[in-house]
């Protein structure tokens, strides 16, 4: 079964909750229509901090995202269960140094094995995904074509483990010189063509290259999770709501693709309290 068939015939993890496909009229945009079906999270790390976990729970966060490999798996699983704040997935923390696009085959192998470790740790803490940056365009030894071909080769090697454990490998959109057009990124995912690979779309990162709502429209159901950021031509990365992202259109496109699942804040808004409120307001949570 390929990715398209899988997406048509089944749902994965928290994406199982239904969402109306009708575009929201502008006068209905602030009715908290995503509360209970879009779940807010923050980047957390790999060690237990009970005070912060409890604070995040009190602020209304639904979960956290870890950093793997190398997490305190037992401690995190126990702490998350105690607080009632699940770890929905992990960020693969070696993908920049041990790139799957490296010209060195040994580096690519180390990177792939590290990705496999991150998949195992995500499963162990109760997650559903691993966020992956597939490589970086660095020059004539690591071109766009190299990142495309080498990363796909290595990602396909981890798919048996990912499918066995039920963990998706989600490719993040970042400033790595790779797939800066939504059509390119769509075609990259479609070439892999696996239900265990999707997009971890970063709303702020890609606003620099095209409006984020257009990215979401073009990527469609390939978007499995979202990183929540804002970015503006004049100020770069900024507090949520102060950049150029058109959040009303982002909400509408998320509704049009039937999105239900995890959105995770990466960055700072001057404290978790501010982040919680801004996410609620901008995403109708």
C-alpha angles and dihedrals in degrees: 000000000000128000096265093052091045093052091049096048106035146019130229130226114309092354086083093090112099124238128190113252095213115115110246117246112238093247091057097049096103102051096104090246092162097056109119096017104055112054124207124220142163134219106265117170134225106291133075118261106169095183093057094043091054091046092051090049091050090050091057101257113154099208149330137245122230137209120241154237106031101039127149090248099177094044094046094047091051094045095046091049092048094050095038094236112125126210100234096191146324140253113235099238099197100054096103097050100033096040122188086219096055117132087227111085091204091056090049090051092050089049093050093048090049089052089053089052090051090051090053093048092049089054092046094055094045098259130145103209152028119219111223135188101204098208145298136262104236107157141297092329095051108033130162090267091049092052090048097048101035096045093048090051092052096041091054089056092061096047096091090056092043093051092044092053096035095239122141122219104221119195114220122219106232143151096275099122090256130118099346091168119071091226090057093050091047091053092047092056091044091054090057087047099185130135087223094063125066144139127291092196116204108208096198099041096058098039084086091067104033135347109288094230088060091052090052092048093051096042092046117166090001085083105094100162136006135220109215116223139133128222134183134193091232100041110022116215110007147158113308112274095021099087136068098277110121098221095186091058090043090055091048094050091047088054092047091056092048091243118186120158145063129348118182130198115228112187138025135292096178097282141347091273092062092043092053093051095045093049090050092049099043097042100036093244 
